[in-house]
């Protein structure tokens, strides 16, 4: 998912071959908290991964991991 965000932004892999790590399915489901929120969770995690990757590639800051303690809620 994160690679798709980077492609849409016109970005490509840098000369150093820095890898882009996209969130795995189990991390997405854990963040979603329920199957109903899986798609929005994947979009949020993909966007986060893309931004963190760009920060590292551009030398703005070190890329961070997505916080494991966050979850979405479908409760109103």
N, C-alpha and C positions, 0 to 999 in steps of 0.2 A: 504494500500500500504506500509506504513512504517513497519508494522509487517512482511510483506514479506521480506523486506530488512534485518530486524534483523534475521529472520529465516535463510536466505541465508548466513548470516555472522556467523551463529552458536550460536546466542545469545538466551537467554531465559529470562522470567520475573524474576526479582530478588526476594529475600526472603521477602523483605518488601512489595511486591505486587504492585510495582510502575506500574501505567498504562501507556500504550503507546497510545497517541492520534494521530490518522491519520486524515489528512485534510478531511473536508466534501466536498461534491460535489459542493456546491455553492461557496466555497472558491477556489476550483480548477478552476471553470469556470471564476470567477472574475480574477484570476491570468492569465489564458490563454488569456483572451481578445477576443478570438474568438473560436467557436467550433472546428475549424481546428487544434488548438493548445492544445486541451484538454488533449490528451494523454501525450505529453511531459511535460505539466504543472503538471499533476498528478505525473509523475516520479520525477520531480524536487522537488515538495513539499513532496513527500514520502521520498526521500533521505534526505532532510533537517530535517524532523521529526525524522527519524531514528538516524541521527547524534546527534541532540539535546537530544534525549532520552538517547542515550549512554553516552553523556557528563554528564547528571544528574545521571545516574546509577553508573557510574565510579567515580563520585565525582570530575570531572575535572572542571565543572562549572555548573551553573544553566541553565536548558533548557530554550531556548527562543522561542517565538512565531514567526511564519513566518510573515515577514513584509507585512502589508495590502496594502501598496502603490506601490508594484511592479506589473508589468504586462509584459507579453510577447508580441511580435509584429511579425506578419507575413509579414511585409513590408520589402522589400529588402533594 
